[in-house]
Amino acid sequence: MELPAARGDLSATLIGTLGQDPGRDDVALPGTGDGAVDGADPFGEDLQLALYLAYELHYRGFDGVADGWEWHPEVLRLRGALERRFLTCLRTEVPGHTDVRAALDELLVEPVEGGGISGFLKDEGEPWQLHEYAALRSLYHLKEGDPHAYGIPHLGGRAKAGLVAVEYDEYGAGRADRMHQRLYADLMAGLGLDPTYGHYMEEGTAELLATVNLMSLFGLHRALRGALVGHYATVEITSSPASRRMTQAMERLGAGPAAVHFYAEHVEADAVHEQVMRREVVGGLLADEPELADDVLFGVEATTLLEERFAASLITPWRAGRSALRTP
Protein backbone atom coordinates (compact mmCIF):
# COMPACT_ATOMS: atom_id res chain seq x y z
CA MET A 1 0.00 0.00 0.00
CA GLU A 2 1.34 3.41 -0.93
CA LEU A 3 0.90 6.62 1.04
CA PRO A 4 -2.20 8.53 -0.12
CA ALA A 5 -2.52 12.19 -1.01
CA ALA A 6 -2.79 14.55 1.95
CA ARG A 7 -6.14 16.08 2.96
CA GLY A 8 -4.84 18.97 5.04
CA ASP A 9 -1.89 20.23 7.05
CA LEU A 10 -1.82 17.40 9.59
CA SER A 11 -1.87 14.57 7.07
CA ALA A 12 0.55 16.45 4.79
CA THR A 13 3.06 16.87 7.61
CA LEU A 14 2.84 13.22 8.60
CA ILE A 15 3.06 11.94 5.02
CA GLY A 16 6.09 14.12 4.36
CA THR A 17 7.76 12.86 7.53
CA LEU A 18 7.10 9.17 6.83
CA GLY A 19 8.94 9.48 3.53
CA GLN A 20 12.15 10.35 5.40
CA ASP A 21 14.69 8.39 7.47
CA PRO A 22 13.37 7.77 11.01
CA GLY A 23 16.93 8.07 12.30
CA ARG A 24 17.11 11.79 11.59
CA ASP A 25 17.68 14.12 14.54
CA ASP A 26 15.43 16.92 13.35
CA VAL A 27 12.05 15.10 13.23
CA ALA A 28 9.32 17.23 14.80
CA LEU A 29 5.58 16.60 14.51
CA PRO A 30 2.65 18.53 16.04
CA GLY A 31 1.29 17.54 19.44
CA THR A 32 -1.27 18.64 21.99
CA GLY A 33 -1.25 22.42 22.26
CA ASP A 34 -0.41 22.85 18.60
CA GLY A 35 -3.03 24.85 16.73
CA ALA A 36 -3.03 22.41 13.82
CA VAL A 37 -4.26 19.64 16.14
CA ASP A 38 -6.39 21.61 18.58
CA GLY A 39 -8.21 23.42 15.78
CA ALA A 40 -8.75 20.40 13.56
CA ASP A 41 -12.23 18.98 12.97
CA PRO A 42 -12.16 15.74 15.02
CA PHE A 43 -14.44 14.06 12.48
CA GLY A 44 -12.84 15.72 9.46
CA GLU A 45 -10.84 14.37 6.54
CA ASP A 46 -7.45 15.70 7.67
CA LEU A 47 -7.45 14.43 11.25
CA GLN A 48 -9.02 11.08 10.42
CA LEU A 49 -6.56 10.40 7.59
CA ALA A 50 -3.57 11.36 9.75
CA LEU A 51 -4.83 9.07 12.54
CA TYR A 52 -5.46 6.25 10.06
CA LEU A 53 -1.91 6.55 8.72
CA ALA A 54 -0.42 6.50 12.22
CA TYR A 55 -2.41 3.36 13.07
CA GLU A 56 -1.63 1.64 9.77
CA LEU A 57 2.04 1.55 10.81
CA HIS A 58 0.93 -1.11 13.34
CA TYR A 59 -0.66 -3.23 10.61
CA ARG A 60 1.04 -3.69 7.24
CA GLY A 61 2.68 -0.32 6.79
CA PHE A 62 3.35 1.46 3.50
CA ASP A 63 5.65 1.00 0.54
CA GLY A 64 8.77 3.10 1.00
CA VAL A 65 8.07 3.81 4.68
CA ALA A 66 10.70 2.49 7.10
CA ASP A 67 9.51 0.15 9.87
CA GLY A 68 11.28 2.38 12.37
CA TRP A 69 8.42 4.87 12.20
CA GLU A 70 5.99 2.48 13.92
CA TRP A 71 7.18 3.34 17.45
CA HIS A 72 8.95 6.61 16.72
CA PRO A 73 8.35 9.04 19.63
CA GLU A 74 7.31 11.90 17.35
CA VAL A 75 4.73 9.78 15.51
CA LEU A 76 3.39 8.57 18.85
CA ARG A 77 3.24 12.16 20.12
CA LEU A 78 1.17 13.22 17.12
CA ARG A 79 -1.00 10.11 17.34
CA GLY A 80 -1.67 10.75 21.02
CA ALA A 81 -2.74 14.32 20.31
CA LEU A 82 -5.06 13.20 17.51
CA GLU A 83 -6.53 10.48 19.73
CA ARG A 84 -7.26 12.92 22.54
CA ARG A 85 -8.98 15.32 20.14
CA PHE A 86 -11.07 12.46 18.69
CA LEU A 87 -11.93 10.94 22.07
CA THR A 88 -12.92 14.25 23.64
CA CYS A 89 -15.36 14.92 20.84
CA LEU A 90 -16.80 11.40 20.96
CA ARG A 91 -17.45 11.65 24.70
CA THR A 92 -19.43 14.85 24.21
CA GLU A 93 -21.47 13.42 21.32
CA VAL A 94 -22.66 10.08 22.76
CA PRO A 95 -26.10 10.03 24.39
CA GLY A 96 -25.03 8.64 27.77
CA HIS A 97 -26.81 5.38 28.63
CA THR A 98 -26.56 4.23 32.23
CA ASP A 99 -27.24 0.48 31.95
CA VAL A 100 -25.12 -1.95 29.92
CA ARG A 101 -27.82 -4.61 29.56
CA ALA A 102 -30.39 -2.07 28.36
CA ALA A 103 -27.94 -0.58 25.85
CA LEU A 104 -27.14 -4.01 24.40
CA ASP A 105 -30.82 -5.01 24.32
CA GLU A 106 -31.59 -1.84 22.38
CA LEU A 107 -29.21 -2.98 19.63
CA LEU A 108 -31.41 -6.03 19.04
CA VAL A 109 -34.47 -3.96 18.16
CA GLU A 110 -34.93 -3.94 14.40
CA PRO A 111 -35.59 -0.49 12.92
CA VAL A 112 -39.20 0.24 12.01
CA GLU A 113 -38.05 1.87 8.80
CA GLY A 114 -34.87 1.72 6.79
CA GLY A 115 -32.32 -0.52 8.42
CA GLY A 116 -29.37 1.67 7.54
CA ILE A 117 -27.12 0.84 4.63
CA SER A 118 -28.10 -2.82 4.51
CA GLY A 119 -31.80 -1.94 4.41
CA PHE A 120 -31.24 0.61 1.66
CA LEU A 121 -29.24 -1.82 -0.48
CA LYS A 122 -31.77 -4.60 0.12
CA ASP A 123 -34.80 -2.55 -0.87
CA GLU A 124 -33.65 0.02 -3.42
CA GLY A 125 -29.90 -0.11 -3.94
CA GLU A 126 -28.34 -0.21 -7.40
CA PRO A 127 -25.22 -2.14 -8.44
CA TRP A 128 -22.99 0.95 -8.50
CA GLN A 129 -24.02 1.78 -4.95
CA LEU A 130 -23.24 -1.75 -3.84
CA HIS A 131 -19.81 -1.44 -5.45
CA GLU A 132 -19.12 1.84 -3.63
CA TYR A 133 -20.09 0.30 -0.30
CA ALA A 134 -17.92 -2.76 -0.89
CA ALA A 135 -14.94 -0.60 -1.86
CA LEU A 136 -15.25 1.57 1.26
CA ARG A 137 -15.78 -1.27 3.72
CA SER A 138 -12.68 -3.01 2.35
CA LEU A 139 -10.56 -0.68 4.49
CA TYR A 140 -11.86 -2.65 7.47
CA HIS A 141 -12.88 -6.05 6.15
CA LEU A 142 -9.46 -6.76 4.60
CA LYS A 143 -8.06 -6.48 8.14
CA GLU A 144 -11.11 -7.98 9.85
CA GLY A 145 -10.26 -9.26 13.30
CA ASP A 146 -6.88 -7.54 13.49
CA PRO A 147 -7.86 -4.39 15.46
CA HIS A 148 -9.65 -6.50 18.08
CA ALA A 149 -6.72 -8.90 18.41
CA TYR A 150 -4.70 -6.10 19.99
CA GLY A 151 -7.11 -6.20 22.92
CA ILE A 152 -6.54 -9.86 23.81
CA PRO A 153 -3.54 -9.23 26.12
CA HIS A 154 -5.52 -6.53 27.96
CA LEU A 155 -8.18 -8.99 29.15
CA GLY A 156 -8.23 -11.99 31.46
CA GLY A 157 -10.38 -14.97 32.39
CA ARG A 158 -13.74 -15.38 30.69
CA ALA A 159 -13.43 -12.14 28.76
CA LYS A 160 -10.11 -13.17 27.20
CA ALA A 161 -11.28 -16.71 26.41
CA GLY A 162 -14.52 -15.47 24.86
CA LEU A 163 -12.79 -12.86 22.73
CA VAL A 164 -10.28 -15.43 21.48
CA ALA A 165 -13.14 -17.79 20.60
CA VAL A 166 -14.77 -15.11 18.44
CA GLU A 167 -11.44 -14.16 16.86
CA TYR A 168 -10.77 -17.84 16.04
CA ASP A 169 -13.84 -17.81 13.82
CA GLU A 170 -12.84 -14.48 12.25
CA TYR A 171 -9.57 -16.09 11.21
CA GLY A 172 -11.28 -19.06 9.60
CA ALA A 173 -10.79 -21.53 12.45
CA GLY A 174 -7.22 -22.03 11.31
CA ARG A 175 -7.96 -22.25 7.57
CA ALA A 176 -6.58 -19.43 5.44
CA ASP A 177 -9.21 -19.87 2.73
CA ARG A 178 -11.99 -19.35 5.31
CA MET A 179 -10.57 -16.25 6.98
CA HIS A 180 -13.14 -13.47 6.79
CA GLN A 181 -10.46 -11.23 5.31
CA ARG A 182 -10.04 -13.77 2.51
CA LEU A 183 -13.79 -14.14 2.01
CA TYR A 184 -14.12 -10.39 1.62
CA ALA A 185 -11.32 -10.32 -0.94
CA ASP A 186 -13.25 -12.99 -2.85
CA LEU A 187 -16.39 -10.83 -2.61
CA MET A 188 -14.53 -7.89 -4.09
CA ALA A 189 -13.06 -9.93 -6.92
CA GLY A 190 -16.52 -11.27 -7.68
CA LEU A 191 -17.82 -7.70 -7.97
CA GLY A 192 -14.98 -6.71 -10.30
CA LEU A 193 -13.25 -4.64 -7.61
CA ASP A 194 -9.54 -4.69 -6.76
CA PRO A 195 -9.07 -6.81 -3.61
CA THR A 196 -5.56 -5.49 -2.90
CA TYR A 197 -5.18 -4.44 0.74
CA GLY A 198 -5.73 -0.70 1.11
CA HIS A 199 -6.41 -0.15 -2.59
CA TYR A 200 -9.39 2.14 -1.98
CA MET A 201 -7.85 4.41 0.66
CA GLU A 202 -8.08 7.46 -1.61
CA GLU A 203 -11.83 6.87 -1.96
CA GLY A 204 -12.30 6.38 1.78
CA THR A 205 -14.31 9.18 3.37
CA ALA A 206 -13.71 10.69 6.80
CA GLU A 207 -16.83 8.92 8.08
CA LEU A 208 -15.50 5.54 6.98
CA LEU A 209 -11.99 6.18 8.31
CA ALA A 210 -13.45 7.13 11.69
CA THR A 211 -15.20 3.75 12.05
CA VAL A 212 -11.91 1.94 11.41
CA ASN A 213 -9.85 4.30 13.58
CA LEU A 214 -12.20 3.66 16.50
CA MET A 215 -11.32 -0.04 16.46
CA SER A 216 -7.59 0.65 16.43
CA LEU A 217 -7.95 3.25 19.18
CA PHE A 218 -9.81 0.91 21.49
CA GLY A 219 -7.67 -2.11 20.66
CA LEU A 220 -4.28 -0.50 21.17
CA HIS A 221 -4.97 1.11 24.57
CA ARG A 222 -5.27 -1.01 27.68
CA ALA A 223 -7.05 1.90 29.38
CA LEU A 224 -9.83 1.54 26.77
CA ARG A 225 -10.33 -2.22 27.12
CA GLY A 226 -13.87 -1.70 28.40
CA ALA A 227 -14.68 0.43 25.37
CA LEU A 228 -13.19 -2.23 23.09
CA VAL A 229 -15.47 -4.86 24.62
CA GLY A 230 -18.49 -2.58 24.21
CA HIS A 231 -17.52 -1.86 20.62
CA TYR A 232 -16.97 -5.51 19.69
CA ALA A 233 -20.24 -6.54 21.33
CA THR A 234 -22.04 -3.89 19.29
CA VAL A 235 -20.47 -5.13 16.06
CA GLU A 236 -21.42 -8.75 16.71
CA ILE A 237 -24.94 -8.06 18.01
CA THR A 238 -25.87 -5.93 14.99
CA SER A 239 -24.00 -7.99 12.41
CA SER A 240 -26.31 -10.98 12.01
CA PRO A 241 -29.52 -9.08 11.09
CA ALA A 242 -27.57 -6.61 8.94
CA SER A 243 -25.80 -9.49 7.19
CA ARG A 244 -29.15 -11.13 6.50
CA ARG A 245 -30.31 -7.94 4.77
CA MET A 246 -27.02 -7.75 2.87
CA THR A 247 -27.43 -11.36 1.72
CA GLN A 248 -30.82 -10.43 0.30
CA ALA A 249 -29.31 -7.34 -1.33
CA MET A 250 -26.56 -9.39 -2.95
CA GLU A 251 -29.08 -11.90 -4.28
CA ARG A 252 -31.41 -9.20 -5.59
CA LEU A 253 -28.58 -7.36 -7.34
CA GLY A 254 -27.02 -10.51 -8.76
CA ALA A 255 -23.70 -9.93 -7.01
CA GLY A 256 -22.55 -13.52 -7.38
CA PRO A 257 -21.86 -16.48 -5.08
CA ALA A 258 -18.75 -15.08 -3.35
CA ALA A 259 -20.62 -11.94 -2.30
CA VAL A 260 -23.61 -13.90 -1.06
CA HIS A 261 -21.37 -16.34 0.80
CA PHE A 262 -19.53 -13.63 2.73
CA TYR A 263 -22.70 -12.24 4.26
CA ALA A 264 -24.43 -15.61 4.66
CA GLU A 265 -21.39 -16.75 6.66
CA HIS A 266 -21.82 -13.77 8.98
CA VAL A 267 -25.53 -14.41 9.54
CA GLU A 268 -24.76 -17.76 11.15
CA ALA A 269 -21.41 -17.03 12.78
CA ASP A 270 -22.35 -13.69 14.30
CA ALA A 271 -25.57 -15.02 15.80
CA VAL A 272 -23.33 -17.29 17.89
CA HIS A 273 -20.78 -14.52 18.48
CA GLU A 274 -23.52 -12.29 19.89
CA GLN A 275 -24.14 -14.72 22.73
CA VAL A 276 -20.44 -15.23 23.42
CA MET A 277 -19.82 -11.49 23.50
CA ARG A 278 -22.74 -10.75 25.83
CA ARG A 279 -22.30 -13.65 28.25
CA GLU A 280 -18.59 -14.30 28.31
CA VAL A 281 -16.77 -11.19 27.12
CA VAL A 282 -19.01 -8.42 28.50
CA GLY A 283 -20.24 -10.55 31.39
CA GLY A 284 -16.77 -11.81 32.24
CA LEU A 285 -15.17 -8.38 32.10
CA LEU A 286 -17.80 -6.76 34.31
CA ALA A 287 -17.70 -9.63 36.78
CA ASP A 288 -13.97 -9.02 37.22
CA GLU A 289 -13.97 -5.23 36.79
CA PRO A 290 -17.45 -3.81 37.41
CA GLU A 291 -15.99 -0.29 37.46
CA LEU A 292 -15.57 -0.55 33.67
CA ALA A 293 -19.33 -0.50 32.99
CA ASP A 294 -19.26 3.14 31.87
CA ASP A 295 -16.40 2.36 29.48
CA VAL A 296 -18.34 -0.55 27.98
CA LEU A 297 -21.30 1.78 27.48
CA PHE A 298 -19.04 4.36 25.83
CA GLY A 299 -17.81 1.70 23.39
CA VAL A 300 -21.39 0.79 22.49
CA GLU A 301 -22.48 4.38 21.99
CA ALA A 302 -19.38 5.58 20.11
CA THR A 303 -19.67 2.67 17.69
CA THR A 304 -23.35 3.34 17.08
CA LEU A 305 -22.71 7.07 16.59
CA LEU A 306 -19.97 6.59 13.99
CA GLU A 307 -21.85 3.88 12.12
CA GLU A 308 -24.89 6.14 11.87
CA ARG A 309 -22.71 8.98 10.56
CA PHE A 310 -21.18 6.63 8.00
CA ALA A 311 -24.61 5.39 6.88
CA ALA A 312 -25.86 8.95 6.41
CA SER A 313 -22.74 9.85 4.41
CA LEU A 314 -23.68 7.16 1.88
CA ILE A 315 -27.45 7.19 1.79
CA THR A 316 -27.83 10.99 1.48
CA PRO A 317 -25.82 11.33 -1.76
CA TRP A 318 -27.15 8.03 -3.10
CA ARG A 319 -30.73 9.24 -2.79
CA ALA A 320 -29.69 12.31 -4.77
CA GLY A 321 -28.13 10.10 -7.47
CA ARG A 322 -24.56 11.07 -6.56
CA SER A 323 -21.49 9.04 -5.69
CA ALA A 324 -20.60 8.78 -2.01
CA LEU A 325 -16.88 8.31 -2.68
CA ARG A 326 -14.30 11.06 -2.31
CA THR A 327 -12.97 10.23 -5.80
CA PRO A 328 -15.75 8.48 -7.73
C-alpha positions as CSV (number, residue, x, y, z in Angstrom):
1,M,0.0,0.0,0.0
2,E,1.3,3.4,-0.9
3,L,0.9,6.6,1.0
4,P,-2.2,8.5,-0.1
5,A,-2.5,12.2,-1.0
6,A,-2.8,14.5,1.9
7,R,-6.1,16.1,3.0
8,G,-4.8,19.0,5.0
9,D,-1.9,20.2,7.0
10,L,-1.8,17.4,9.6
11,S,-1.9,14.6,7.1
12,A,0.6,16.5,4.8
13,T,3.1,16.9,7.6
14,L,2.8,13.2,8.6
15,I,3.1,11.9,5.0
16,G,6.1,14.1,4.4
17,T,7.8,12.9,7.5
18,L,7.1,9.2,6.8
19,G,8.9,9.5,3.5
20,Q,12.1,10.3,5.4
21,D,14.7,8.4,7.5
22,P,13.4,7.8,11.0
23,G,16.9,8.1,12.3
24,R,17.1,11.8,11.6
25,D,17.7,14.1,14.5
26,D,15.4,16.9,13.3
27,V,12.1,15.1,13.2
28,A,9.3,17.2,14.8
29,L,5.6,16.6,14.5
30,P,2.7,18.5,16.0
31,G,1.3,17.5,19.4
32,T,-1.3,18.6,22.0
33,G,-1.2,22.4,22.3
34,D,-0.4,22.8,18.6
35,G,-3.0,24.9,16.7
36,A,-3.0,22.4,13.8
37,V,-4.3,19.6,16.1
38,D,-6.4,21.6,18.6
39,G,-8.2,23.4,15.8
40,A,-8.8,20.4,13.6
41,D,-12.2,19.0,13.0
42,P,-12.2,15.7,15.0
43,F,-14.4,14.1,12.5
44,G,-12.8,15.7,9.5
45,E,-10.8,14.4,6.5
46,D,-7.5,15.7,7.7
47,L,-7.4,14.4,11.3
48,Q,-9.0,11.1,10.4
49,L,-6.6,10.4,7.6
50,A,-3.6,11.4,9.8
51,L,-4.8,9.1,12.5
52,Y,-5.5,6.2,10.1
53,L,-1.9,6.6,8.7
54,A,-0.4,6.5,12.2
55,Y,-2.4,3.4,13.1
56,E,-1.6,1.6,9.8
57,L,2.0,1.5,10.8
58,H,0.9,-1.1,13.3
59,Y,-0.7,-3.2,10.6
60,R,1.0,-3.7,7.2
61,G,2.7,-0.3,6.8
62,F,3.3,1.5,3.5
63,D,5.6,1.0,0.5
64,G,8.8,3.1,1.0
65,V,8.1,3.8,4.7
66,A,10.7,2.5,7.1
67,D,9.5,0.1,9.9
68,G,11.3,2.4,12.4
69,W,8.4,4.9,12.2
70,E,6.0,2.5,13.9
71,W,7.2,3.3,17.4
72,H,8.9,6.6,16.7
73,P,8.4,9.0,19.6
74,E,7.3,11.9,17.3
75,V,4.7,9.8,15.5
76,L,3.4,8.6,18.9
77,R,3.2,12.2,20.1
78,L,1.2,13.2,17.1
79,R,-1.0,10.1,17.3
80,G,-1.7,10.7,21.0
81,A,-2.7,14.3,20.3
82,L,-5.1,13.2,17.5
83,E,-6.5,10.5,19.7
84,R,-7.3,12.9,22.5
85,R,-9.0,15.3,20.1
86,F,-11.1,12.5,18.7
87,L,-11.9,10.9,22.1
88,T,-12.9,14.2,23.6
89,C,-15.4,14.9,20.8
90,L,-16.8,11.4,21.0
91,R,-17.4,11.6,24.7
92,T,-19.4,14.9,24.2
93,E,-21.5,13.4,21.3
94,V,-22.7,10.1,22.8
95,P,-26.1,10.0,24.4
96,G,-25.0,8.6,27.8
97,H,-26.8,5.4,28.6
98,T,-26.6,4.2,32.2
99,D,-27.2,0.5,32.0
100,V,-25.1,-2.0,29.9
101,R,-27.8,-4.6,29.6
102,A,-30.4,-2.1,28.4
103,A,-27.9,-0.6,25.9
104,L,-27.1,-4.0,24.4
105,D,-30.8,-5.0,24.3
106,E,-31.6,-1.8,22.4
107,L,-29.2,-3.0,19.6
108,L,-31.4,-6.0,19.0
109,V,-34.5,-4.0,18.2
110,E,-34.9,-3.9,14.4
111,P,-35.6,-0.5,12.9
112,V,-39.2,0.2,12.0
113,E,-38.0,1.9,8.8
114,G,-34.9,1.7,6.8
115,G,-32.3,-0.5,8.4
116,G,-29.4,1.7,7.5
117,I,-27.1,0.8,4.6
118,S,-28.1,-2.8,4.5
119,G,-31.8,-1.9,4.4
120,F,-31.2,0.6,1.7
121,L,-29.2,-1.8,-0.5
122,K,-31.8,-4.6,0.1
123,D,-34.8,-2.5,-0.9
124,E,-33.7,0.0,-3.4
125,G,-29.9,-0.1,-3.9
126,E,-28.3,-0.2,-7.4
127,P,-25.2,-2.1,-8.4
128,W,-23.0,0.9,-8.5
129,Q,-24.0,1.8,-4.9
130,L,-23.2,-1.8,-3.8
131,H,-19.8,-1.4,-5.5
132,E,-19.1,1.8,-3.6
133,Y,-20.1,0.3,-0.3
134,A,-17.9,-2.8,-0.9
135,A,-14.9,-0.6,-1.9
136,L,-15.2,1.6,1.3
137,R,-15.8,-1.3,3.7
138,S,-12.7,-3.0,2.4
139,L,-10.6,-0.7,4.5
140,Y,-11.9,-2.7,7.5
141,H,-12.9,-6.0,6.1
142,L,-9.5,-6.8,4.6
143,K,-8.1,-6.5,8.1
144,E,-11.1,-8.0,9.9
145,G,-10.3,-9.3,13.3
146,D,-6.9,-7.5,13.5
147,P,-7.9,-4.4,15.5
148,H,-9.6,-6.5,18.1
149,A,-6.7,-8.9,18.4
150,Y,-4.7,-6.1,20.0
151,G,-7.1,-6.2,22.9
152,I,-6.5,-9.9,23.8
153,P,-3.5,-9.2,26.1
154,H,-5.5,-6.5,28.0
155,L,-8.2,-9.0,29.2
156,G,-8.2,-12.0,31.5
157,G,-10.4,-15.0,32.4
158,R,-13.7,-15.4,30.7
159,A,-13.4,-12.1,28.8
160,K,-10.1,-13.2,27.2
161,A,-11.3,-16.7,26.4
162,G,-14.5,-15.5,24.9
163,L,-12.8,-12.9,22.7
164,V,-10.3,-15.4,21.5
165,A,-13.1,-17.8,20.6
166,V,-14.8,-15.1,18.4
167,E,-11.4,-14.2,16.9
168,Y,-10.8,-17.8,16.0
169,D,-13.8,-17.8,13.8
170,E,-12.8,-14.5,12.2
171,Y,-9.6,-16.1,11.2
172,G,-11.3,-19.1,9.6
173,A,-10.8,-21.5,12.5
174,G,-7.2,-22.0,11.3
175,R,-8.0,-22.2,7.6
176,A,-6.6,-19.4,5.4
177,D,-9.2,-19.9,2.7
178,R,-12.0,-19.3,5.3
179,M,-10.6,-16.2,7.0
180,H,-13.1,-13.5,6.8
181,Q,-10.5,-11.2,5.3
182,R,-10.0,-13.8,2.5
183,L,-13.8,-14.1,2.0
184,Y,-14.1,-10.4,1.6
185,A,-11.3,-10.3,-0.9
186,D,-13.2,-13.0,-2.9
187,L,-16.4,-10.8,-2.6
188,M,-14.5,-7.9,-4.1
189,A,-13.1,-9.9,-6.9
190,G,-16.5,-11.3,-7.7
191,L,-17.8,-7.7,-8.0
192,G,-15.0,-6.7,-10.3
193,L,-13.2,-4.6,-7.6
194,D,-9.5,-4.7,-6.8
195,P,-9.1,-6.8,-3.6
196,T,-5.6,-5.5,-2.9
197,Y,-5.2,-4.4,0.7
198,G,-5.7,-0.7,1.1
199,H,-6.4,-0.2,-2.6
200,Y,-9.4,2.1,-2.0
201,M,-7.8,4.4,0.7
202,E,-8.1,7.5,-1.6
203,E,-11.8,6.9,-2.0
204,G,-12.3,6.4,1.8
205,T,-14.3,9.2,3.4
206,A,-13.7,10.7,6.8
207,E,-16.8,8.9,8.1
208,L,-15.5,5.5,7.0
209,L,-12.0,6.2,8.3
210,A,-13.5,7.1,11.7
211,T,-15.2,3.8,12.0
212,V,-11.9,1.9,11.4
213,N,-9.9,4.3,13.6
214,L,-12.2,3.7,16.5
215,M,-11.3,0.0,16.5
216,S,-7.6,0.7,16.4
217,L,-7.9,3.3,19.2
218,F,-9.8,0.9,21.5
219,G,-7.7,-2.1,20.7
220,L,-4.3,-0.5,21.2
221,H,-5.0,1.1,24.6
222,R,-5.3,-1.0,27.7
223,A,-7.0,1.9,29.4
224,L,-9.8,1.5,26.8
225,R,-10.3,-2.2,27.1
226,G,-13.9,-1.7,28.4
227,A,-14.7,0.4,25.4
228,L,-13.2,-2.2,23.1
229,V,-15.5,-4.9,24.6
230,G,-18.5,-2.6,24.2
231,H,-17.5,-1.9,20.6
232,Y,-17.0,-5.5,19.7
233,A,-20.2,-6.5,21.3
234,T,-22.0,-3.9,19.3
235,V,-20.5,-5.1,16.1
236,E,-21.4,-8.8,16.7
237,I,-24.9,-8.1,18.0
238,T,-25.9,-5.9,15.0
239,S,-24.0,-8.0,12.4
240,S,-26.3,-11.0,12.0
241,P,-29.5,-9.1,11.1
242,A,-27.6,-6.6,8.9
243,S,-25.8,-9.5,7.2
244,R,-29.2,-11.1,6.5
245,R,-30.3,-7.9,4.8
246,M,-27.0,-7.8,2.9
247,T,-27.4,-11.4,1.7
248,Q,-30.8,-10.4,0.3
249,A,-29.3,-7.3,-1.3
250,M,-26.6,-9.4,-3.0
251,E,-29.1,-11.9,-4.3
252,R,-31.4,-9.2,-5.6
253,L,-28.6,-7.4,-7.3
254,G,-27.0,-10.5,-8.8
255,A,-23.7,-9.9,-7.0
256,G,-22.5,-13.5,-7.4
257,P,-21.9,-16.5,-5.1
258,A,-18.7,-15.1,-3.4
259,A,-20.6,-11.9,-2.3
260,V,-23.6,-13.9,-1.1
261,H,-21.4,-16.3,0.8
262,F,-19.5,-13.6,2.7
263,Y,-22.7,-12.2,4.3
264,A,-24.4,-15.6,4.7
265,E,-21.4,-16.7,6.7
266,H,-21.8,-13.8,9.0
267,V,-25.5,-14.4,9.5
268,E,-24.8,-17.8,11.2
269,A,-21.4,-17.0,12.8
270,D,-22.3,-13.7,14.3
271,A,-25.6,-15.0,15.8
272,V,-23.3,-17.3,17.9
273,H,-20.8,-14.5,18.5
274,E,-23.5,-12.3,19.9
275,Q,-24.1,-14.7,22.7
276,V,-20.4,-15.2,23.4
277,M,-19.8,-11.5,23.5
278,R,-22.7,-10.8,25.8
279,R,-22.3,-13.7,28.3
280,E,-18.6,-14.3,28.3
281,V,-16.8,-11.2,27.1
282,V,-19.0,-8.4,28.5
283,G,-20.2,-10.5,31.4
284,G,-16.8,-11.8,32.2
285,L,-15.2,-8.4,32.1
286,L,-17.8,-6.8,34.3
287,A,-17.7,-9.6,36.8
288,D,-14.0,-9.0,37.2
289,E,-14.0,-5.2,36.8
290,P,-17.5,-3.8,37.4
291,E,-16.0,-0.3,37.5
292,L,-15.6,-0.6,33.7
293,A,-19.3,-0.5,33.0
294,D,-19.3,3.1,31.9
295,D,-16.4,2.4,29.5
296,V,-18.3,-0.5,28.0
297,L,-21.3,1.8,27.5
298,F,-19.0,4.4,25.8
299,G,-17.8,1.7,23.4
300,V,-21.4,0.8,22.5
301,E,-22.5,4.4,22.0
302,A,-19.4,5.6,20.1
303,T,-19.7,2.7,17.7
304,T,-23.4,3.3,17.1
305,L,-22.7,7.1,16.6
306,L,-20.0,6.6,14.0
307,E,-21.9,3.9,12.1
308,E,-24.9,6.1,11.9
309,R,-22.7,9.0,10.6
310,F,-21.2,6.6,8.0
311,A,-24.6,5.4,6.9
312,A,-25.9,8.9,6.4
313,S,-22.7,9.9,4.4
314,L,-23.7,7.2,1.9
315,I,-27.4,7.2,1.8
316,T,-27.8,11.0,1.5
317,P,-25.8,11.3,-1.8
318,W,-27.2,8.0,-3.1
319,R,-30.7,9.2,-2.8
320,A,-29.7,12.3,-4.8
321,G,-28.1,10.1,-7.5
322,R,-24.6,11.1,-6.6
323,S,-21.5,9.0,-5.7
324,A,-20.6,8.8,-2.0
325,L,-16.9,8.3,-2.7
326,R,-14.3,11.1,-2.3
327,T,-13.0,10.2,-5.8
328,P,-15.8,8.5,-7.7
